[in-house]
Amino acid sequence: MTAEEPIRFGIVGSGWRSEFFLRIAQALPERFEITGLVTRNLETARAVTERWGVPTHADVADLVSARHPEFVVVSVPREVAPETIERLVELRMPVLCETPPALDLDGMTTLYERVAHRGIVQIAEQYHLSPLLNAQLAIARSGRIGTVSQALVAQCHDYHGVSVMRRALGIGAEDATITASVFRYPMLNGPGRGGDPEVEEFVTATQTTGRFDFGDRLGVYDFAPEQYFSWIRGNRLLVRGDRGEIDDLEVRYAKDLAPVFARIRRSMAGEGGNLEGLFLRGLLLGEEWVFTNPFRPGRLADDEIAIALLLAGMRTRIAGGAEVYSLAEASQDHYLALLMQQAEQSGEPVRSARQVWADDV
């Protein structure tokens, strides 16, 4: 297998998230090829083949033996994901599983003990790889703002938000004291998976605010699921270090006893009179590229760029390179998110404890 050949992968599952992988392969056929998809519903199987031109199978083993993918994407409900992962590991097939990999702490512990050191199991956590967050986290790691001590994340729900927060703080499996509360308020409804709203209506937004005190670092999670797709609620990220801070697109820091103010800017093709096509070139901080899109001129949304990075990273991981996003990391993020839910429900602080995957985070 050479780097120039398309990355060949299979999919288990035919839901909404599976379509992201199908769209990416359709947009970048020179980079990605879907060898087959597993679904037991005959009507769905016919629809997938007709719309996407992808052959289908009723069984994971059939997909692996007939199509020989480099790895398989598991995109099924969390209740059944562990058994699918285990089956693929038994077949010696690398796995990229959608989040989360299991339902609860017991499920994650059992799964980790059964597969973590028997095969390649990576998790499709893409948010930290999306262009803006990718750039912001790179700036935080660069040393510009010094040693990071605080991060406020209002980006995405549960383990996704925890993942971004943990990476912004540079946290591994350190223990935390967690408190959380909920605030409910009316909010104008926005579009959804089915498209734009047809009538004006208000929904009740459920905003969870969680504080993760790691001792020398503090993470704050602040999110309402109704933010997704919303026209009137934006994502926010604040990362503070001892020499500066990242406040969404603004970066402020001190250099040589002088203040520096910079702004993250997107460089897009296809705007105005530009005739290169419609794609993201990258993101700049002043004259420095802090993110460059490796899939240009592919016409991908930011979330699809992040997922494509996961797919490309799987080939690297299989060849012995860096992990994409490990089962240990995903388990730790889901564990912390579950503790936040526990703190929210009980109204009492909760203390995390070391889990079986801690050494691998």
Buried (B, 14 or more C-beta within 10 A) or exposed (E): EEEEEBBBBBBBBBEEBBBBBBBBBBBBEEBBBBBBBBBEEEEBBEBBBEEBEBBBBEEBBEBBEBBEBBBBBBBBEBEBBBEBBBBBBBBEBBBBBBBBBBBEBEBBBBBBEBBBEEBBBBBBBBBBBBBBBBBBBBBBEEEBBBEBBBBBBBBBBBBBBBBBBBBBBBBEBBBBBBBBEEEEEEBBBBEEEEEEBEEEEEEEBBBBBBBBBBEEBBBBBBBBEBBBBBEEBEBBBBBBBEBBBBBBBEBBBBEEEEEBEBEBEBBBBBEEEEEEEEBBBBBBBEEEEBBBBEBBBBBBBBBBBBBBBBBBBBBEBBEEEEBBBBBBBBBBBBBBBBBBBEBBEEEEEBEBEEBBBBEBB
